[in-house]
Amino acid sequence: MLLKAGLNCSRLTGDDYYDKFSTRHGFNVGFEAQIPTSNPCVYSIGLMYSQQGSHAEGFGVYKMDYINLPLLLNVYLWKGLAIKGGVQPGMFVYGKKKGNRLTEHWSYDEDESITPEFRLKFSIPVGISYEFGRFQVDARYNFGLNDALREGARHRVIQLSFGYIFKK
């Protein structure tokens, strides 16, 4: 069992409309359990709370939070060093668009709820981790597979997390 927490750097991408979107920083927290198989491979399943979204020039911040379920295959290349990949379903739990809306002639404050077209999203996480003693450092990149908003935006998320291993 691994308890972990860390930093997310996320961005919504898609067509040219999303070129003005930039990184939103958030956190991730949760746990993972490993299911041993034949060496050097290990399956892992987790449950993570993840703050995602994007900053949008002239529109504010899109805050989109998810409960993710990473299902990964970890291949240990060397003692403690693993590469990983898999699939990650996620359930949308919170969304807000906050900030100042700027137009050519005026501006106004916005604070509205976001409702994605689909509450369930899928992504492909790939990454690398290193274990030393009872600690783990994990870096992942998540490629969003389906639309995060009605407008066709997909998540791209860099996750860096630190974990404590309760039992080896």
C-alpha positions in Angstrom: 0.0 0.0 0.0 1.3 3.4 -1.0 0.0 6.7 0.2 0.9 9.6 -2.1 0.5 13.3 -2.8 1.9 15.7 -5.3 1.6 18.5 -7.8 -0.4 18.6 -11.1 0.4 20.8 -14.1 -2.6 20.5 -16.4 -3.7 22.1 -19.6 -6.7 21.8 -21.9 -5.8 21.2 -25.5 -7.7 20.7 -28.7 -8.2 22.9 -31.8 -6.8 26.4 -32.3 -9.3 27.8 -29.8 -7.3 26.3 -27.0 -3.9 27.8 -28.1 -4.6 30.6 -25.6 -5.0 28.2 -22.7 -2.1 27.7 -20.3 -1.1 25.6 -17.3 -3.2 25.3 -14.2 -1.4 24.1 -11.1 -3.2 21.8 -8.6 -2.5 18.9 -6.4 -3.2 15.1 -6.4 -3.6 12.9 -3.4 -4.5 9.2 -3.0 -3.2 5.7 -2.7 -2.1 2.8 -4.8 -1.8 -0.9 -4.2 0.5 -3.3 -6.1 -0.5 -6.7 -7.3 2.7 -8.8 -7.8 3.0 -10.9 -11.0 6.1 -12.5 -12.5 9.3 -10.4 -12.1 10.0 -7.7 -13.2 6.3 -6.8 -13.7 3.8 -5.6 -11.1 0.2 -4.4 -11.6 -1.0 -1.5 -9.6 -4.4 0.0 -8.9 -5.0 3.4 -7.3 -7.6 5.9 -6.2 -6.5 9.5 -6.7 -8.1 13.0 -6.2 -6.8 15.2 -9.0 -7.2 18.9 -9.6 -7.1 19.6 -13.3 -8.2 22.3 -15.8 -6.5 25.3 -17.4 -6.0 29.0 -17.4 -7.6 30.7 -20.3 -6.3 34.1 -21.5 -9.2 36.6 -21.3 -11.5 34.1 -19.7 -10.1 33.1 -16.3 -9.5 29.7 -14.8 -11.2 26.4 -15.6 -11.1 24.3 -12.4 -12.0 20.7 -13.0 -11.5 18.1 -10.3 -11.7 14.3 -10.8 -11.5 11.1 -8.8 -9.2 8.9 -11.0 -8.6 5.2 -10.9 -5.1 4.5 -12.4 -4.7 0.9 -13.6 -1.0 0.4 -14.4 1.6 -2.1 -15.4 4.9 -1.3 -13.7 8.0 -2.8 -15.3 11.0 -2.7 -13.0 14.2 -2.1 -15.0 16.5 -1.9 -12.0 16.2 -2.2 -8.3 13.6 0.5 -7.4 13.4 2.0 -10.9 10.2 1.3 -12.9 8.5 2.5 -16.1 4.7 2.4 -16.1 1.8 2.7 -18.4 -1.9 1.8 -18.5 -5.4 3.3 -18.5 -7.1 5.7 -16.1 -10.8 6.2 -15.9 -11.8 9.3 -14.0 -15.1 10.6 -12.6 -15.7 14.4 -12.8 -16.6 15.7 -9.2 -16.2 19.5 -9.3 -16.0 22.2 -11.9 -15.9 26.0 -11.9 -15.0 28.7 -14.4 -13.7 31.7 -12.4 -12.2 35.0 -13.4 -12.6 38.2 -15.5 -14.1 38.0 -18.9 -12.4 40.6 -21.1 -13.9 41.9 -24.3 -13.0 44.8 -26.6 -15.3 47.3 -24.7 -15.9 45.9 -21.2 -15.1 43.3 -18.6 -17.0 41.5 -16.0 -16.5 38.8 -13.3 -17.5 35.3 -13.9 -18.1 32.5 -11.5 -20.1 29.7 -13.1 -20.3 25.9 -12.7 -18.8 23.7 -15.4 -20.7 20.7 -16.5 -18.8 18.4 -18.9 -20.5 16.6 -21.7 -19.4 13.3 -20.1 -18.8 12.9 -16.4 -16.6 9.8 -17.1 -13.3 10.5 -18.8 -10.4 8.2 -19.9 -6.7 8.9 -20.1 -3.5 7.0 -20.8 -0.9 7.5 -18.1 2.8 6.8 -18.8 5.6 7.5 -16.4 8.6 6.5 -14.3 9.1 6.0 -10.6 11.9 5.3 -8.2 11.6 3.6 -4.8 14.2 4.1 -2.1 13.5 2.5 1.3 9.8 3.2 2.1 9.6 6.2 -0.2 8.7 6.6 -3.8 9.0 9.5 -6.3 6.7 9.2 -9.3 6.4 11.3 -12.5 3.6 10.7 -15.0 2.1 12.3 -18.1 -1.6 11.7 -18.7 -3.0 11.9 -22.3 -6.8 12.7 -22.2 -8.7 10.5 -24.6 -12.2 12.0 -24.6 -13.6 15.6 -24.4 -13.3 17.3 -21.0 -15.7 20.1 -22.1 -18.4 20.3 -24.7 -16.1 22.4 -26.9 -13.7 19.5 -27.6 -10.9 20.1 -25.1 -8.8 17.3 -23.8 -6.7 17.2 -20.7 -2.9 16.9 -20.7 -1.6 16.5 -17.2 1.9 16.2 -15.8 1.9 14.7 -12.3 4.8 14.6 -9.8 4.1 12.8 -6.6 5.9 11.6 -3.5 4.7 8.5 -1.6 5.2 6.5 1.5 5.1 2.7 1.2 3.3 1.1 4.2 4.1 -2.5 3.5 6.6 -4.1 1.1 
